[in-house]
């Protein structure tokens, strides 16, 4: 392998570029940035990585992963300047954690199934954080999307045995929550309605685990389909000199059904 094709040397070069940008003769903008200043960009780059994956666009994925790596190393550079830690410390921590949490690969433990791996993983995490976390549900970021949080809470609790036995069990729970929401609607009690609606969403997020789906991705794709269909209606109405506000319920239904057909291949 050519020396410049080795990941380690490329990584070092990228770290050096960021150090130069932050240096005395570097970029005025880069030198002004703090952890909090670049934090929103880190989140934005993460979303762009997800979008590239959703679109199965590997050229974009390559670029977006590079942008994400830049932000990770930017944080490392800030920490190095403050003598908190370095990129090497971050890598060492990741290596140690991966080895420690895979004793069935790097040690003498055995785990033949994915479920066994996840159960052991949770036990190891609990041991690692026994002085920091009192609950197995601790550790989820406060800023994580609520739908994803519901999914992850179900994952975590299932690893210690708190779960439905099968897909039929949770499907019955979905129907039960729908009935409870319907009952709450009859009471016209807004607090109770909100509670039952939330319970239904939580259960649907857990249903995704049994269907082997990511609820966040599923909802995002549904939003994309809705957007394409609605925009098709907007464009069609414009071509027909129709105003959206003047469409009847029957016209909306007709256009929506046509939009589903017209945009199906693009969805």
Phi and psi in degrees as a GROMACS rama.xvg file:
@    title "Ramachandran Plot"
@    xaxis  label "Phi"
@    yaxis  label "Psi"
@TYPE xy
-60.6307  139.043  UNK-2
-50.3832  -41.6062  UNK-3
-76.3518  -4.46695  UNK-4
-95.9195  -0.332274  UNK-5
-77.4772  129.25  UNK-6
-55.5654  -38.9184  UNK-7
-60.1327  -44.3914  UNK-8
-70.778  -37.0801  UNK-9
-64.2137  -39.5126  UNK-10
-63.0643  -44.8375  UNK-11
-62.3881  -39.7268  UNK-12
-62.9765  -41.7528  UNK-13
-64.2265  -41.5526  UNK-14
-63.0742  -38.8934  UNK-15
-66.2026  -37.9041  UNK-16
-61.5444  -44.0598  UNK-17
-66.8375  -37.6156  UNK-18
-63.397  -38.8115  UNK-19
-65.6851  -42.5719  UNK-20
-61.7287  -31.371  UNK-21
-90.2069  -7.43817  UNK-22
-77.1363  178.959  UNK-23
-54.3467  -38.8911  UNK-24
-102.908  23.4689  UNK-25
-86.7865  -156.425  UNK-26
-87.1757  129.668  UNK-27
-54.4126  -41.1947  UNK-28
-66.1389  -48.6651  UNK-29
-61.0525  -37.1229  UNK-30
-69.47  -22.1815  UNK-31
-85.6887  -16.125  UNK-32
-72.8611  146.549  UNK-33
-120.615  175.624  UNK-34
-54.345  -47.497  UNK-35
-70.4964  -30.8829  UNK-36
-63.3361  -42.594  UNK-37
-92.8859  -5.24386  UNK-38
-57.4487  -45.136  UNK-39
-60.8297  -33.5522  UNK-40
-69.0994  -33.9882  UNK-41
-62.1392  -43.2005  UNK-42
-65.8595  -41.1523  UNK-43
-62.2212  -44.0201  UNK-44
-64.2531  -36.2159  UNK-45
-62.5512  -41.7871  UNK-46
-66.1965  -34.8557  UNK-47
-69.5982  -32.1094  UNK-48
-63.6903  -45.9253  UNK-49
-60.9389  -41.624  UNK-50
-64.0877  -40.2693  UNK-51
-63.4404  -38.4326  UNK-52
-66.4605  -44.6569  UNK-53
-59.0592  -36.9478  UNK-54
-86.121  0.0212434  UNK-55
55.6292  34.6466  UNK-56
-102.443  94.4367  UNK-57
-76.4281  -25.1819  UNK-58
-66.4474  -44.5542  UNK-59
-67.8183  -37.8396  UNK-60
-60.5689  -42.3415  UNK-61
-58.8006  -45.3408  UNK-62
-67.7543  -44.2296  UNK-63
-69.1076  -35.1722  UNK-64
-64.5941  -35.7041  UNK-65
-63.6123  -43.0642  UNK-66
-62.8658  -39.4715  UNK-67
-65.7886  -40.6411  UNK-68
-63.0564  -38.0878  UNK-69
-57.9936  -44.0268  UNK-70
-67.485  -37.0069  UNK-71
-63.089  -45.5932  UNK-72
-69.8464  -28.1113  UNK-73
-63.1438  -44.7961  UNK-74
-62.2056  -39.9829  UNK-75
-63.367  -39.6331  UNK-76
-64.5856  -42.7069  UNK-77
-60.0748  -43.8796  UNK-78
-66.4625  -37.4806  UNK-79
-63.367  -41.6558  UNK-80
-62.3868  -28.7188  UNK-81
-98.148  7.84074  UNK-82
57.7473  35.4412  UNK-83
-91.4852  -50.8267  UNK-84
-166.891  172.264  UNK-85
-124.064  173.107  UNK-86
-60.3795  -35.5844  UNK-87
-62.7191  -40.5069  UNK-88
-62.1997  -40.281  UNK-89
-63.6012  -44.8308  UNK-90
-65.927  -43.4125  UNK-91
-60.4485  -41.6847  UNK-92
-61.9615  -42.0538  UNK-93
-65.8958  -41.9483  UNK-94
-62.7576  -46.793  UNK-95
-61.7664  -41.2142  UNK-96
-66.1183  -44.3459  UNK-97
-62.3405  -41.9239  UNK-98
-67.529  -43.4527  UNK-99
-64.4803  -35.8285  UNK-100
-90.7626  2.92056  UNK-101
-125.354  58.2969  UNK-102
-64.2901  -21.0204  UNK-103
-75.7657  -10.9843  UNK-104
-108.438  -46.2143  UNK-105
-103.154  0.000394939  UNK-106
-133.886  -156.763  UNK-107
-97.6198  -1.22153  UNK-108
-72.8309  163.615  UNK-109
-126.064  140.316  UNK-110
-151.084  110.932  UNK-111
-92.7268  -20.9951  UNK-112
-122.722  160.777  UNK-113
-60.5443  -39.1603  UNK-114
-62.7245  -40.8423  UNK-115
-63.2781  -39.6148  UNK-116
-61.2137  -46.247  UNK-117
-66.3925  -39.0718  UNK-118
-63.3894  -46.3591  UNK-119
-64.6284  -39.1133  UNK-120
-57.7284  -44.732  UNK-121
-66.5156  -38.1002  UNK-122
-63.119  -43.4659  UNK-123
-64.724  -42.3791  UNK-124
-61.8754  -41.7993  UNK-125
-61.4406  -41.5556  UNK-126
-65.871  -40.3603  UNK-127
-63.5366  -37.9616  UNK-128
-111.522  26.4124  UNK-129
-61.8459  -25.5215  UNK-130
-92.1646  -10.4293  UNK-131
-106.823  -36.7279  UNK-132
-119.187  128.721  UNK-133
-91.5586  -18.0173  UNK-134
-129.147  149.981  UNK-135
-68.8912  -14.5922  UNK-136
-87.6333  -7.17343  UNK-137
-70.7171  158.258  UNK-138
106.137  -12.6231  UNK-139
-77.9515  132.029  UNK-140
-59.9742  145.65  UNK-141
-66.7483  -27.104  UNK-142
-89.3149  0.362851  UNK-143
-64.2602  138.18  UNK-144
-54.249  141.77  UNK-145
-59.9719  -38.4215  UNK-146
-65.0164  -42.2824  UNK-147
-67.6251  -36.805  UNK-148
-62.6349  -42.3541  UNK-149
-59.8982  -41.8554  UNK-150
-63.0863  -45.5225  UNK-151
-70.3845  -34.0816  UNK-152
-61.8599  -41.614  UNK-153
-63.9675  -40.547  UNK-154
-59.7067  -49.4988  UNK-155
-63.9344  -46.1466  UNK-156
-68.4888  -30.5355  UNK-157
-67.3189  -26.8238  UNK-158
-71.5283  -12.671  UNK-159
-112.378  13.7743  UNK-160
99.9229  -1.90262  UNK-161
-89.5251  96.1245  UNK-162
-166.864  168.274  UNK-163
-77.9325  153.298  UNK-164
-70.7386  -35.7655  UNK-165
-156.221  -179.092  UNK-166
-62.7469  -34.854  UNK-167
-62.8395  -38.8148  UNK-168
-63.0098  -45.9569  UNK-169
-74.8854  -29.4412  UNK-170
-64.6023  -39.1825  UNK-171
-63.0069  -35.2709  UNK-172
-67.0943  -38.3384  UNK-173
-59.3148  -46.4843  UNK-174
-64.6613  -37.0998  UNK-175
-63.4873  -43.5491  UNK-176
-66.7342  -34.7573  UNK-177
-64.6329  -40.8561  UNK-178
-64.649  -40.4725  UNK-179
-66.9671  -35.3271  UNK-180
-66.4468  -41.1627  UNK-181
-61.9085  -40.747  UNK-182
-65.3679  -39.298  UNK-183
-65.259  -38.4606  UNK-184
-60.4652  -35.3174  UNK-185
-67.2329  -28.7679  UNK-186
-78.747  -19.8053  UNK-187
59.7461  24.4817  UNK-188
-90.3904  106.875  UNK-189
-60.9221  -37.0498  UNK-190
-66.5695  -42.6801  UNK-191
-68.5131  -39.2295  UNK-192
-60.845  -45.7028  UNK-193
-61.1376  -41.3598  UNK-194
-62.7609  -47.4449  UNK-195
-69.4199  -34.2629  UNK-196
-64.4894  -42.819  UNK-197
-62.6515  -41.4875  UNK-198
-61.7708  -38.9063  UNK-199
-65.0823  -44.1663  UNK-200
-62.3777  -41.4732  UNK-201
-61.3689  -42.3737  UNK-202
-68.9693  -39.6452  UNK-203
-63.7133  -35.8537  UNK-204
-64.3369  -37.5445  UNK-205
-72.3802  -31.7934  UNK-206
-59.3118  -34.0246  UNK-207
-58.2751  -35.5322  UNK-208
-60.7013  -42.4643  UNK-209
-72.9962  -25.2425  UNK-210
-89.4978  -0.919085  UNK-211
58.339  45.9409  UNK-212
-121.82  154.629  UNK-213
-95.4144  113.436  UNK-214
-62.286  -34.3235  UNK-215
-64.1196  -44.2326  UNK-216
-66.7052  -41.3616  UNK-217
-61.1454  -44.4342  UNK-218
-69.6197  -39.0471  UNK-219
-61.6808  -41.7459  UNK-220
-67.4338  -36.433  UNK-221
-64.0938  -39.807  UNK-222
-64.1376  -39.5917  UNK-223
-63.577  -42.1983  UNK-224
-63.1896  -43.3558  UNK-225
-59.9749  -44.374  UNK-226
-60.7432  -46.6759  UNK-227
-62.1505  -42.8198  UNK-228
-67.8887  -43.1922  UNK-229
-66.0805  -40.3864  UNK-230
-66.4974  -31.8351  UNK-231
-64.5919  -41.5105  UNK-232
-63.0498  -43.3135  UNK-233
-58.6891  -47.013  UNK-234
-66.6866  -41.8438  UNK-235
-64.6327  -42.8275  UNK-236
-63.893  -38.8122  UNK-237
-63.1979  -42.6406  UNK-238
-65.1006  -29.9423  UNK-239
-94.7349  9.32865  UNK-240
56.1908  36.7995  UNK-241
-103.533  144.021  UNK-242
-97.377  129.709  UNK-243
-55.5488  -40.4815  UNK-244
-64.7929  -19.8462  UNK-245
-96.4278  -1.651  UNK-246
-70.1324  140.963  UNK-247
-83.4152  167.795  UNK-248
-59.334  -39.5318  UNK-249
-65.2611  -38.9003  UNK-250
-68.2384  -39.7439  UNK-251
-59.2363  -46.8521  UNK-252
-60.6366  -44.0687  UNK-253
-63.3112  -46.5802  UNK-254
-65.8287  -39.2743  UNK-255
-63.3339  -44.0061  UNK-256
-63.9405  -36.7948  UNK-257
-68.2893  -39.8192  UNK-258
-62.6592  -36.5866  UNK-259
-64.1196  -38.9819  UNK-260
-72.5284  -44.1485  UNK-261
-67.2845  -33.2227  UNK-262
-101.427  3.44532  UNK-263
-58.8877  -46.433  UNK-264
-66.1681  -30.2079  UNK-265
-83.2212  -15.0406  UNK-266
